[in-house]
Amino acid sequence: MERSKLTWEEVIKFEEIKGYGQQIWRHNGQYYLVADEGGIAEQRVVYELPLELFQLLDSGTKTMVDIHYKLQNDEWPSTEEERKASEKKWIEEGLTPLIANPKSREYFTQEELEKLIPLAEQKWIDWKGKLPDNYVSPLDKD
């Protein structure tokens, strides 16, 4: 969603909605979200906040971070499940993270690893010539 043409100096003349640390304001039935953006050269920006988004925030259904993300990007931030699914897909496409980063194996079941590890090992060998010296296959049984 686009930023409002209003400035912080204009918005602070509106009614502040208490409990949101001067981030939510209301004027003539319209809500506004004020946020700092930009990293090193931060600037205070204003977004028109649709009533339905304010209601999600006010009810606790969505956080301020979620609402700000939605206003900035016109989409909701990924859920934890979506992030995990995306990471898993990325690992499956590349395979070598299964060798380089043992933590990446946590996304997979033992059955999945039994299929993927041999492929990952071969891909690594094709790429580097041999498996890392300290590599221990998760399929090795003690």
C-alpha positions as CSV (number, residue, x, y, z in Angstrom):
1,M,0.0,0.0,0.0
2,E,1.2,3.5,-0.7
3,R,2.4,5.9,2.0
4,S,0.1,8.8,2.8
5,K,1.0,12.2,1.6
6,L,0.6,13.4,5.2
7,T,3.6,14.2,7.3
8,W,4.3,13.4,11.0
9,E,3.8,17.1,11.8
10,E,0.3,16.9,10.4
11,V,-0.6,13.6,12.0
12,I,0.4,14.6,15.5
13,K,-2.5,17.1,15.4
14,F,-4.9,14.2,15.2
15,E,-6.3,12.0,18.0
16,E,-3.7,9.6,19.3
17,I,-5.0,6.1,19.9
18,K,-3.5,5.3,23.3
19,G,-1.6,2.1,23.8
20,Y,0.3,2.1,20.5
21,G,3.3,4.4,21.4
22,Q,2.3,7.3,19.1
23,Q,2.0,4.9,16.1
24,I,-1.7,4.9,15.6
25,W,-3.7,8.1,15.1
26,R,-7.3,8.9,14.0
27,H,-8.9,11.8,12.2
28,N,-12.4,12.0,10.7
29,G,-12.9,8.3,11.0
30,Q,-9.6,7.4,9.2
31,Y,-6.8,5.7,11.0
32,Y,-3.1,6.3,10.3
33,L,0.0,4.3,11.2
34,V,3.2,6.2,11.7
35,A,6.5,4.2,11.5
36,D,10.2,4.8,11.2
37,E,11.7,3.3,8.1
38,G,15.0,3.3,6.2
39,G,17.7,1.8,8.4
40,I,20.6,4.3,8.7
41,A,18.8,7.3,7.3
42,E,15.5,6.6,9.0
43,Q,12.5,8.7,8.2
44,R,9.1,8.8,9.8
45,V,6.4,7.8,7.3
46,V,2.6,7.8,7.5
47,Y,0.3,5.1,6.1
48,E,-3.5,5.2,5.9
49,L,-4.6,2.3,8.1
50,P,-7.8,0.7,6.8
51,L,-10.4,0.0,9.6
52,E,-10.1,-3.8,9.0
53,L,-6.4,-3.7,9.7
54,F,-6.8,-1.5,12.7
55,Q,-9.4,-4.0,14.0
56,L,-6.9,-6.9,13.5
57,L,-4.3,-5.0,15.5
58,D,-6.7,-3.8,18.2
59,S,-8.1,-7.4,18.7
60,G,-4.6,-8.8,19.0
61,T,-5.1,-11.0,15.9
62,K,-2.1,-9.3,14.2
63,T,0.9,-7.5,15.7
64,M,2.1,-4.0,14.9
65,V,5.0,-5.6,13.0
66,D,2.6,-7.6,10.9
67,I,0.4,-4.6,10.2
68,H,3.4,-2.5,9.3
69,Y,4.7,-5.2,7.0
70,K,1.3,-5.5,5.3
71,L,1.1,-1.7,4.7
72,Q,4.7,-1.6,3.3
73,N,4.5,-4.7,1.1
74,D,0.8,-5.2,0.4
75,E,1.0,-8.8,1.7
76,W,1.2,-10.4,5.0
77,P,4.6,-11.6,6.3
78,S,5.3,-15.3,5.9
79,T,4.2,-17.6,8.7
80,E,6.7,-19.8,10.5
81,E,5.3,-22.7,8.6
82,E,5.7,-20.9,5.3
83,R,9.3,-19.9,6.2
84,K,10.1,-23.5,7.1
85,A,8.6,-24.9,3.9
86,S,10.5,-22.3,1.9
87,E,13.8,-23.2,3.6
88,K,13.1,-26.9,3.1
89,K,12.4,-26.4,-0.6
90,W,15.6,-24.4,-1.0
91,I,17.6,-27.2,0.7
92,E,16.0,-29.9,-1.5
93,E,16.8,-27.9,-4.6
94,G,20.5,-27.4,-3.7
95,L,21.1,-30.5,-1.6
96,T,24.6,-29.5,-0.5
97,P,23.4,-27.7,2.6
98,L,22.6,-31.1,4.0
99,I,26.4,-31.8,3.9
100,A,27.6,-28.3,4.8
101,N,25.1,-27.5,7.6
102,P,23.9,-30.4,9.7
103,K,21.2,-28.2,11.2
104,S,19.5,-28.1,7.8
105,R,18.7,-31.8,8.3
106,E,16.2,-30.9,11.0
107,Y,13.6,-30.0,8.3
108,F,13.4,-33.6,7.1
109,T,12.2,-36.9,8.4
110,Q,14.5,-39.9,8.6
111,E,12.9,-41.4,5.5
112,E,13.4,-38.2,3.5
113,L,17.1,-38.1,4.7
114,E,17.6,-41.7,3.6
115,K,16.7,-40.6,0.0
116,L,18.3,-37.2,0.0
117,I,21.7,-37.7,1.8
118,P,23.1,-40.1,-0.9
119,L,22.1,-37.5,-3.6
120,A,23.6,-34.7,-1.5
121,E,26.8,-36.6,-0.9
122,Q,27.2,-37.4,-4.6
123,K,26.5,-33.8,-5.6
124,W,29.1,-32.6,-3.1
125,I,31.7,-35.1,-4.4
126,D,31.0,-34.0,-8.0
127,W,31.5,-30.4,-6.9
128,K,34.5,-30.6,-4.5
129,G,36.0,-34.0,-5.4
130,K,35.4,-35.5,-1.9
131,L,33.3,-35.1,1.1
132,P,34.6,-32.7,3.9
133,D,37.2,-34.4,6.2
134,N,35.0,-33.9,9.3
135,Y,31.8,-35.1,7.6
136,V,29.8,-37.8,9.4
137,S,26.8,-39.1,7.5
138,P,23.5,-39.0,9.4
139,L,22.8,-42.4,7.9
140,D,25.8,-44.1,9.5
141,K,24.7,-46.4,12.3
142,D,27.1,-46.7,15.2
